[in-house]
């Protein structure tokens, strides 16, 4: 027993208020990713972590499959194609991995490992799109992308191999059609992050920070437990910029030819990082029921002479719950050690069955997020699982939103803003000039995320006011220290 107590103590996580330490410990101890791969910025998903990824991305696929077609394009992009869109490649030129040899032979043309796939896909889009009947074209792929990050790398947040990059690319006839597509993508993102019970801000990036080659960029940002922001999704209106570069034209009904308009939007492993970071607690993972690798853990509390009756009820209940991911932990470990193990792993619902439960025909249930125990008739448990899952998600979202709101404050004074940025998100009124934006970034030592595309109803600040720098017309703008 002493050995078990020492083991439990050594495995305990640091408090989440020490977020950086907690994060690195939880992804290791809960077996999300292994950071020991011998190339900086590259990580390995453990089987358990990969299950979380699979359930999360299955939801994303289900949403996309409503109106997009999944494709796959190669990871290698010829330098000649990558260089066609000058503004685009300029945005990635310091991050590209280059392949210069095949075996011992120098290549005629250098090949880039894709940092993103516009220049890989759009030469083919030119061949796929010939007339108005081919539009709209909506595609997506979930692939590895490679970027030589020079900043401090972090698992699932800032990586040199982004292992789960969902990038969607579309082609429309007109600018307005493409704009509707951006709105559709944002609606999809909302449904996805609502499914994960994660709150977010929808912000239009400033002109100087938009996606290279885009007309405008919209980002979804969330706030991490240390007050820094994490960009968890982007959608970009590309206008006809790439269409002109790659000669993507379509024949209209009147026989005239016109350049198409395009969009692209993406989500990466950061959605997994946000899921772990925002919902997790001092004990480990807290996961929505739908994406938890272990949705239900049943723990028999065995007493001598009562084992058979207890296990009979346990096995009967497990059979009734066979539609879910259920584990019966009948190991020899003490109940406390079992509780710790499955709290660390984020098992969504815990069911305990001992002699009293057998006698009363009930079971003890607790949600992972609040850990309050309550009794439920054993015959009714299977009928209440969906209700339990929905209630748990509602609680998780409300808790996450409350914490995010505490990190967001309005300022009309740059000195107080400077004191706050890095600990939370500052809201200010700012005009759209780059000069004023640069001054704020320099003084606040943070980044201007941009204007709100949509202002949440819980932010009680006027959308328009005086620019905090120059006094001209300003718009509600978020300033933060992003990852």
Secondary structure, DSSP 8 states (H G I E B T S, - for coil): -HHHHHHHHHH----TTSHHHHHHHHHHHTTSEE---SSTT--EE-HHHHHHHHHHHHHHHHHHTTT-EE----SEEEHHHHTTSHHHHHHHTTT-EEEEEETTEEEEEEEEE-SSSHHHHHHHHHHH--BGGG-SEEEEEEEEEE----S--BTTTB-SEEEEEEEEEEEESSHHHHHHHHHHHHHHHHHHHHHTT---EEEE--GGGS-TT-SEEEEEEEE-TTS-EEEEEEEEEEETHHHHHHT-EEE-TTS-EEE-EEEEEEE-THHHHHHHHHH-BTTB----GGG-SSSEEEEE---TTTHHHHHHHHHHHHHHTTTS-EEE--SSS-HHHHHHHHHHTT-SEEEEE-HHHHHHTEEEEEETTT--EEEEEGGGHHHHHHHHHHHHHHHHHHHHHHHHHHTEEE-S-HHHHHHHBTTBEEEEEE-S-HHHHHHHHHHHTSEEEEEEEE--TT--S-SEEE-TTT-SEEEEEEEE-B-
